Amino acid sequence: MNEIAAVKALMKTKGFSGKTLAEKIKGDKNATASYVTNRLQSKTMTVEKLLELLDAMDCELIIKNKVGDKEVFVIDNEDRNDVKIYKKDGNSNE
């Protein structure tokens, strides 16, 4: 699954339309669905735009090491300089 398919699946699961998600991102009831649909129609999406959409749906991006100690890195749109790192025991190492 790529980033665009993941966002579309989350939108469906969480009940967002392009318009309702655009309204939440922009904080404006007059926001148009094209703000979101333009991003979903492209072949790729920047991490910045992905984080913006995920944040609006109260989600975060998680990167997990596939080998070794299985560290998990949580990236959100709040503070780009503060990446949370979780060890496999679930404890945060911020």
PyMOL commands that set and color helices and strands:
alter all, ss='L'
color gray80, all
select helices_A, chain A and resi 3-14+18-26+34-41+47-56
alter helices_A, ss='H'
color red, helices_A
select strands_A, chain A and resi 61-64+72-75+84-86
alter strands_A, ss='S'
color yellow, strands_A
deselect
rebuild
show_as cartoon
